[in-house]
């Protein structure tokens, strides 16, 4: 394969719009995505188009983040609790997005039959986001006592299920499109920068939305309906941002990393079964998702129900976490580009594993409200910034270009089913009188997270430093010039 040209380029967080990509002399990274799969195929994305695409991708993510913060997380959990939902419904709220990930391989198959990433995603995201309009008349009916709250809970879960089924067909292809548009050596810094912008959006937006819902004159239910309208509008605007992203024909990627002597796959490809490194990564991901989701949906429930904390205060806690997430992302992105994603996942993974155990110190007292809970959310936000960033980048790095959509889909499907299993088992254990309730789940989750890190030790990643050199890199000791090696 012919080596693509390199130029001086960097991502800086000097301002929000647009994504500033400036040339500097001390760091050389890819400025073009060039695919030379065969003499018959030549796909080149010029540097100006990459810059425009990265700006549009950032805007798209910001607008979509507001919508997803409204139709998920603490705001939606509080909405269902106000309607009379219990642990089972809260568990389903978290389990549904995980279970539908089983459909991701079908999405990879469908996108490989299409000729445009852009129009494929238009058909995915527009109907899935317009579906939430159905909830608006239901909110009006329940506030006027014409239907029961439990009926609205069922309707909300049904909308969530259908919307996530539709979006499941686009999750793996979306990563595939992003992997083509973002140059490989720029991914750590770009996604670190973009995610920090998302953190800033959540830091400002989520607490304001929570306060609006809590202080709405017509009550919290009407307040949620109002912010839902805002979220749907911004969600549609985010879809429009895709028109400024360079469109790619998925058919060109099917031979992007292969030789013409190999026949092209007509359906879903299963070559990942021969990829030992990818299988080890999937094993890590499956155990990790199970361990995380066995407790993840119940932290908000523990604060809202067990500790009886107001939704506005909970959103402030989450705002602190997103603020820490935003501040740490730039650091994690640069560090991941230097030492690799796998070492950083192992290092930060230990901290993420310990975090659920620290919830045992939280109680219904002022010290917990003013000190422990804010610190726990700050710790979680800062560490999860590295987990989210490096997991996606590692998956992009170990997936062959030709099979990227299929690899992403398989990983997403397995992570989805194991995550759903974790949520289901967690909801069951939380109801057992002898299982120590939610605090028992937090202990189990922390221990299983430590177990999940073991397979990650054996995953091979190009350009990551050996684990034996990790501490030497982190400590202020004179570094050797050949620090980054290919394992």
Secondary structure, DSSP 4 states (H G I P E B T S, - for coil): -PPPPEEE-EEE-S-SSS-EEE--SS-EEE--EEE-SSTT--EEE-HHHHHHHHHHHHHHHHHHHHHHHHSSHHHHHHHHHHTT--HHHHHHHHHHHHHGGGGHHHHHHHHTT-S-HHHHHHHHHHHHHHGGGHHHHHHHHHHTTSS-HHHHHHHHHHHHHHHHHHHHHHHHHHHHHHHHHS-GGGHHHHHHHHHHHHHHHHHHHHHHHHHHHHH-TT-HHHHHHHHHHHHHHHHHHHHHGGGGSPP--HHHHTTTTS-TTSPPPSS---GGGG-HHHHHHHHHHHHHHHHHHHHHTHHHHIIIIIS---HHHHHHHHHHHHHHHHHHHHHHHHHHHHH-HHHHHHHHHHHHHHHHHHGGG--SSHHIIIIIHHHHHHHHHHHHHHHHHHHHHHHHHHS-GGGHHHHHHHHHHHHHHHHHHHHHHHHHHHT-GGGTHHHHHHHHHHHHHHHHHHHHTT---TTPPPGGGHHHHHTTSPPPTT-S---
